[in-house]
Amino acid sequence: LGVSGVRAQEPAMNYDESRVPAYTLPDPLTMSDGRRVADAEGWMSERRPELLALFESQIYGKAPGRPEGVHFEVLSEDRYALSNMATRKEIAVYFTDDEEHFMTLLLYVPNKRTDAVPVFLGLNFKGNHTICDDPLVTPSTLRTEPGKGPSEGFPRAAAASRWPVEMLIANGYGLATVYRGDIDPDYDDGFQNGVHPLFYRDGQTRPAPDEWGTIAAWAWGLSRAMDYLETDEDVDAGRVAVIGHSRLGKAALWAGAVDTRFALVVSNDSGCGGAALARRRYAETVARINRLFPHWFCDNYKRYAGNEDALPVDQHELIALIAPRPVYIASAAGDKWADVKGEFLAGVHATPVYELFGSEGLYGTELPPADEPCMSGRIGYHVRSGGHDITLYDWRQFVKFADNYLK
Ligand code: GCU
């Protein structure tokens, strides 16, 4: 569909709960051929692969695996970072044999450690140097749409409120991050300037309709970061939590679904195409997200614009793909655009899959009160008061939840 075709099918935005249409969610425990999934084994060997393939071909697009040429280089290491509390490393993760294409991973690990540490890994929006007030972080090269970003790049520590590095270090966690633009710049350029062209077949000029968009590319980058973390002695690669806010929360969920090496997954305000159920058509819809961000998903996803009931999956099954690994879904009360209730219900409807594994998930039909996190099961949830953002409050809950599984 061209842009005008997408727009023609786009209904008005709905922010009224009473106008959410009646819908039937696909049952995560029923196979496409009608068979019921009986147990965890059947989930893992049959239903999970089936669902993964549907999400891949219809929503995010298929990504290549780990290229043979992937290799790493520690560019800097400093044991006296953050007032001597942490060791900072910067690592080039080269995507190919030649060292032309790479992303820079910024890693902090606590100096007070007796063993390899658990780590939170997430992409950042504005550059590695923006996540905290550390003067020695190498500034990322800004890769926004020509003419759109600040000409000097973002200032150091510009996003510090979103990355409580000291709090994580004090709690025994490392933090690893990569600038999203290092993997694929976040604008529609026909997939020329990110990682996609490295994988084009002869004569191919853009991904096929079932091949990766930008969100899948970001998720792929998170897996390449994990490839490195597996080699770092200071990191316990069996205890890496993948996290993301908003569009990067969509990427974190997809990374966690695809790559079972991630021991825990955190979605913050991920909304449409993330934790929120598509069939609710509340606020941002499939039509709208594909019109505004035509590069995020695979082209097949555009077929469901204004046609959500035809989707063979819904986002509760994305959460279910993470089972039995713990997942935390965070919403913000003022973030109507992300469909708070739809995010909560996705957790609730993923629960039967967690129960197959003998774990508890998330329960209820109404949203829990603001600022009262639910952490009794493997699907954690909170709605924070306030707006679309990731705050110290959110992170404190993620740490508390992670302490149950990664400590
Ligand atoms: C837009 C977009 C959302 C996305 C958000 C963000 O609002 O419509 O889907 O999550 O940007 O990344 O901040």
Residues whose N, C-alpha, C, O or C-beta is under 5 A from the ligand:
A	BS01	GCU	S246 R247 D269 S270 G271 C272
